[in-house]
Amino acid sequence: MNYKDQIKELAWTVNEGLSIYIAIHNSIFQESYTLMSFIKNLFGRGVPMAKFLEHAEKLVPIWDSIQNKIDDFKSTMYLSLSKDEKCYFDLLANYVIALRKTVDCLVERQKYSEIGSRSFLNNPLSWKAFIEKERAYKTSINEYLTIGQQLNDMAQIIF
């Protein structure tokens, strides 16, 4: 297998991880940010925030594994890559870092939501702090989307 094929395989692994992340993100937001979910939660039939946190936390080992694969490739093959391959790989590595940061922000957001859901009255968590977690999460999404667009623009180097 040549270097392009190995980078392509890494890119497919990243894409699989992205698909899992998107499915979990969508599930959380469909179940917790709609009018129907609000009504379900009022009547105690909504999905518990602990379940959303559990789903978000499942992403951590997936993205740790992807990061390890990127790091292993870099430590063993990077110096042998062409200039264009290095450019694409560097962007792919930055994309993984940005997505890992997004996963961390989602987990933090869900931890905060889970703690807040335990007690509506006398809640130790502030709305302002939740908004800050939400803003950090949205910012991290925008970062990975920006890098992802650059990665797509360079896809012809590898694909």
N, C-alpha and C positions, 0 to 999 in steps of 0.2 A: 504494500500500500504506500503510495507516495504522500508527500506532505499535504498537497491539496485535498486528497481524499481524507486524510486524518483531520484536517481543519473542517472539512465538510461534515464529517461524522460528529465533531464537537458542536458545530452549528446546529445539527439536527437534535443533538442532546439538549442544547439550550432551548431550542424551539419546543421540545417536549415538555421541559420544565416550565416554559412560558405558558403553554396550554393548560397545565395543571394549575398554575397560579391564577390564570384568568378564570378558570372554572370555579375555583374557590372564592376569588374576589366577587364574581357575579352571584354566586350562591349567597354569600354574606349580604351583599347589597340588595338582592331581590327579597331576601327574607327579613331584613331589618330596616329597610329604608322606603318601604311602600306604605300606602294608606292601609292596605289589607293587613300587613304585618303589624302596624300600629294597633289596629282593632283586635287582632288575635292576641297581642300582648296585653291589651286592656282586660281581656277575659281569661288570661292565663293559659292561652293555647298556642302562644308563639314559641319559636325555637329559643331555648335558653341561650343567653350570651356566652355561657361556658362552652356550649357546643361550637359556636363560631370561633372562639379562641382555640379550641381543640383543632378545628379545621385549619386555621391560620398557622398554628404551630407545626402541623404536618409538613408545611412547606420548608421549614428550616433544614431538616436533614437532606431534602432533595437538592436545595440550593448549595448546601455545604458540599455535597457530592459533586455537583457540577463545578463548583469553584476548585475543588481538589483536582478534577480532571484537567481544567484549564491550567492550573499551577504545574501539574505533572508534565503536561505537554510543553509548557514554556521552559521548564528547567531542563528538559531533555532534547527538544527539537528546535527551539526558537532560533538559535544561531545559524541553523542550516536553511532557514526560510529565505525566499527571495524578498526584495524590498516590498513588493506589492502584497505578498503573503503576510509579511510582518505587519504591514499597515492594517490589513483586514483582521488578523489575529488580535492585534492590540485593541482594535475597536470592539471585537467580540469579547475580549477580556473585560473591557470597560463596561460593556453591556451587562455582563454577568455581575460585576460589582454593583452597578446601578439597580439591577433587579434584586440582588441580595439585600440591598439597602431598603428597597420597597417592601420586601418580605418582612424585614425587621420593623419597619414603620407600621405595617399592617398588624403584626403581632402586638406591638405596643398599643396601638389603637384599640385592638380587641381586648387586651388586658384591662385597659382603662374602662372600656365599655362593660366588661364583665364585673369589675369591681363596683362600678356605678349602678349596675342593675340589681345588686343585692339589696339596696335600700334606697327607695325613692326619697323618703323623708330623711333628714339628717345625713344626706349623702356627703361623704368626706371629700368628694371630688367636685371640682368646679366646672361649670359649663365652659368658661374661658379656657381652661386647661384642655378640655376635650377638643375644642375648636383648634387649639394649637396642634394637637396630635393629628387631627383631620387635615390641617393645612400641611403639616410635614409629610403626611402620606400622599396628598395630592401633588406636592412638589416633587417627591421621589418618582411618582408615576410619570410626570412630565419629563423628568430627566431620562428615565429609561426609554420613553417614547422618542425623544430627540435622538438619542444614540441609536435606537433601533432604526430610525429613518435613514441615518447615515450608513448604517450597516446594510440596509436594503439597497441603498444607492451604490454600494461597493460590491454587491453580490456577484457581479460578473467576474470578479477576480477569482473566485473560488468555484462558482457554479456555472 
